[in-house]
Amino acid sequence: MTGEGVQGRVGDHIVALGNARMMGRMQVNVVSLDAEADRLRREGATVVYVMRGDKLLGLIGVADPIPSSRTRPRPWTRCAGPACES
């Protein structure tokens, strides 16, 4: 669906990056990362979930560059989930 994300194949696996609606449509449960997704959204990031096959690998928070008026920089992206721990 338009505006939900992207998907493709890597070998024999379907791989997708997208929002919670897309993950739900693909029958991938994102509840395990709800707290982290909510935190990233509160910080102004767009949350992108990452899945392979029927397994959620993690999420990525994407935010705009830091304005010059901001006194404390923060990372532009963050990663959460088992795939980010290695």
C-alpha positions in Angstrom: 0.0 0.0 0.0 1.2 3.5 -0.8 2.7 5.3 2.2 3.2 2.2 4.3 6.7 1.2 3.4 8.7 -1.0 1.0 9.2 -4.7 0.6 11.4 -7.0 -1.5 13.1 -10.3 -1.6 16.5 -11.3 -0.2 17.2 -14.9 -1.3 14.1 -16.9 -0.2 12.9 -14.3 2.3 10.5 -11.4 2.0 12.1 -8.3 3.7 10.1 -5.1 4.5 10.6 -1.7 6.1 7.5 0.1 7.0 5.0 1.4 9.5 2.9 -0.5 12.0 -0.1 -0.7 9.6 2.1 -2.4 7.0 3.5 -4.9 9.6 -0.1 -5.7 10.7 -1.1 -6.3 7.1 1.8 -8.7 6.7 0.8 -10.4 10.0 4.0 -9.3 11.9 3.3 -8.3 15.5 5.1 -5.1 16.6 3.8 -5.0 20.2 7.1 -6.1 21.7 8.6 -2.7 20.5 5.7 -0.4 21.4 7.4 1.3 24.3 10.5 2.1 22.2 8.4 3.2 19.2 6.4 5.5 21.4 9.6 7.0 22.9 11.0 7.7 19.5 7.8 9.3 18.3 7.8 11.6 21.4 11.2 12.7 20.3 9.9 13.6 16.9 11.2 10.6 15.0 9.3 8.6 12.4 9.3 4.9 13.3 10.2 2.3 10.6 9.9 -1.4 11.5 12.2 -3.9 9.9 11.0 -7.5 9.2 12.2 -10.6 7.4 9.9 -13.5 6.6 7.3 -13.4 9.4 9.8 -12.1 12.1 10.2 -8.6 13.4 13.9 -7.8 13.4 13.7 -4.3 15.1 12.9 -0.7 14.4 14.6 2.4 13.2 13.8 6.0 14.3 14.4 8.6 11.6 14.5 12.3 12.5 15.3 15.5 10.7 18.7 17.1 11.2 19.3 19.0 14.4 18.4 22.7 14.1 21.2 25.1 14.8 19.3 26.6 17.7 19.4 23.2 19.6 21.9 23.3 22.4 22.2 19.5 23.0 22.7 17.3 19.9 21.0 13.9 19.7 21.5 11.0 17.3 19.5 11.3 14.0 18.7 7.6 14.1 18.3 4.9 16.7 17.8 1.2 16.4 16.0 -1.2 18.8 15.5 -5.0 18.7 17.5 -8.1 18.5 19.1 -7.2 15.1 20.7 -4.1 16.7 22.3 -5.8 19.6 25.1 -7.4 17.6 
